[in-house]
Each structure stands twice: as C-alpha cells, then as structure tokens.
Amino acid sequence: MFGILNVNKPAGWTSRDVVNRVEKLVRPAKAGHAGTLDPLATGVLIVCVGPATRLVQYVQQMPKEYRATFLLGRTSPTEDIEGEVSELPDPPQPSREDVESVLPRFLGEIEQRPPAHSALRIDGKRAYQLARQGQPVLLEPRAVHVYQLTVEQYQYPQLKLRIRCGSGTYVRSLGRDLAEALGTGAVMSALTRSAIGRYRLEDAVATEQLDLQQIGDHLLSPRTAVEHLPQLPLGEAELAEIQHGRLISVPEGLPSQTDLQPNEEAPLIAGLDARGQLVALLRERQEGLLGPVCNFPRAD
C-alpha cells in the first residue's frame, strides 16, 4: 500500500494509537503520522502509509488550522487540563475588548517558548519525561508563525479561538502567552485540528471506519503531500534514468541553479508518470541536470 490517510483522531487516543491501528490493517507496510496530536485533542491526523512515510516531513510543513478552548484564571504544569489545574486567587476578568486588543501581538512571526511537557528532546530525553521526574525543564524560545488568530466565542472564563499557524506552534502555549498578556493564566480545555494544508476535517475518516476491506478506499494519492512543489511529467525514458539514479535534463520553465541565491539549495520537484502518479522527488544535482532525491514504486 502507498498513500495518505486523513484520519479524525478521537479524544483519548494518542497519535501512536491511531498509527498502530492503521499498521495492523496494512501489514507488512509501515505507517507514520505527520504531526502529533495530544490525547486531549481531536481532529485531523495525517497518516502516511507504505513508501509515503518518506513524505511525512512535507505534510508537517503545511499550515495547520485549529479551534481551541481555554479556561482563563487557571494554570497547570502541562498548560492544559491534563495536568493538575490550579485556580489563581482573585484573577482579573478581561473583557472581550481586552482579549481582542492583545491578539495582534501574536500574529506573524513570533517567539514562543515550548511547554515543558512536550516531546522535544533535551540531551536525548523527551522534555515531558524530565518534567514528570520533577527535573527543571527550560526550553529556549523559537520562531513560529501565526497566520490567523480570532475570537470565536468568549464568556469568562471560557475563551474559544480559531487559529491558523505554521509548523512547530504549540497551541496551548499560545493560550498561555495570550493570558499572560492579559495579566492572568490559562489552560487549554479542548482542541480540534480542523485542517493540515489541503486535508480538512470534513473529509477525514473516523477511526472506527477503518477496516481491512475498506482502508484502500480511504487512501489519498501521495501526490497530495507535495502539491505545493513544481510538478514535472516524466516520459518512460526519463523514468528509467531516474529509477536507476541517473540524471536527466532540467526542462524549460522549471527553477534552475542559475536562479538561486548564493548557498541556496535547489528546490524539490515532484516527478510524475503518464497517469499523474508521484514516482520521484527530484532536485538539480548539477547545473541543468536533475537527479532523484527518492524514488517511489509505480502503481500497477
């Protein structure tokens, strides 16, 4: 099997739980997810099946959309209700206008400190493992991009936000920082990922609908993971060269090394067969010559 599954992850399941279920159905093929959702969260989880596991990084780079609910006036070590929640003594109760006024601070490229309870590694260990052991965890802020941040509903203490952001953004930390800007605290109480790039929640398959007979019906083309890349149809002769690791000429109209800035890496190109199926990822190896970054099996 070779394809992409858009799965609606239920609450209480880990992302690994979903992958394990898929792997049982597609054995001996492997599977891997493209972007973790915490057990609390629901919504779009992209599972790459078979050779498509080599496309995980490209799905991870796609913008993500969320609907998140926070409870103001509270904190927890995990920044959500999965941890021990503490209510702040006599916290302020900001108005909707107060909330709206601080949103622009969190748009565009911002510096965000990841939560201590995260899967990031510190000296080879997961941050959440160190935090659970009571060890101090201090993660350096890093640049993330927030494209959209709007209030969908607010009735203190519950705040519902709609968020569109780039890879690496922690939604619960966004709520934490927004609350701090209002002079209070916040814990995330619910989260739904409504989209990753072109993969949307309304098109996702429920986990209980995944079975051996029908899983093939839900597989999306691997090409959907690289639709943002330049697309290059390949003839049979070119395919034979690429599949043997040899170089082919760069067709006119595609990006070339002559267009690059100094030290800029040549862009990836999606190679397609006559049926429009993804068969390779290509990159210019020498001026005017493309070579395979990876090859994929051709469908029968």
Buried (B, 14 or more C-beta within 10 A) or exposed (E): BBBBBBBBBBBEBBBEBBBEBBBEBBEEBBBBBBBEBBBBBBBBBBBBBBBBBBBBEBBBBBBBBBBBBBBBBBBBBBBBBBBEBEEBEEBEEBEEEBBEEBBEEBEEEBEBBBBBBBEBEBEEEBBBBBBBEEEEBEBEEEEBBBBEBEEEEBEBBEBBBBBBBBBBBBBBBBBBBBBEBBEBBBBBBBBBBBBBBEBBBEEBBEBEEBEEEEBEEBBBBBBBBBBEBEBBEBEEEBBEBBBEEEBBEBEEEBBBBEEEEEEEEBBBBBBBBEEEBBBBBBEBBEEEEBBBBEBBEBEE
